Amino acid sequence: MRSTLRISKLSTKWAFSMAAAAVLVACGGSPTPAVQVSAATTTATISGATPTAVAAAQAVVTSVLNQTFTYTTVPAFGTTAATTVVLSGTGAAPIATIVSAGKTAKGVLSFGSCIFTITQSDFVAPSPLAVGTVTTVTPCALDVQTAGTVADGTTRNLNTDLVLGTVKSGNVSLPVVVSSTGTVTIGGQTVGTTPIVTSTGGTGGG
């Protein structure tokens, strides 16, 4: 009789353990380990008020060389149709190529915010893109969509957009690294920092 009772108790414990395991599986298993993530979008302002700001601006430009940023319009340039902007050359001496409505303007980009000096152009005066014009665009910045990205030094393709005055470009995907300390780099260029927070995860619904 005692043997039968002992087996019955063991069977009950086994069944309870299996049921508990099934509940854990159904609810997503053990809690997700906490990880460090970026808490916000990183805005890399392109300016030039100081030597440090100029160096930072050059790094941002270097990180996006030869990328095409597309806009519906760019009021600062006086364009009313789809407009593309490509920065080429080097971060220290960038060349801007602006195309809209079948016309092209080229010029040098200097910093303090973004200063476009047009040297070649199909646009005519009084267009801000006519030859000889100098247009300062403020704000001028690169937005990097780092919010929620794990800060572990791994390269991940993230959306970025170039802000020119009142408008943002469409998204361009670039390889971005967010370090554990919040440093944000693109193509080896440090473009800014982002606040880091701990994401605790969860066990899921059960």
Buried (B, 14 or more C-beta within 10 A) or exposed (E): EEEEEEEEEEEEEEEEEEEEEEEEEEEBEEEEEEEBBBBBBBBBBBBBEEEEBBEBBBBBBBBBBEBBBBBEBBBBBBBEEBBBBBBBBEBEEBBBBBBBEEBBBBBBBBBBBBBBBBEEBBBEEEBBBBBEBEBBBBBBBBBBBBBEBBBEEEEBEBBBBBBBBEBBBBBBEBEBBBBEEBBBBBBEBBBBBBEBBEBEEEEEEE
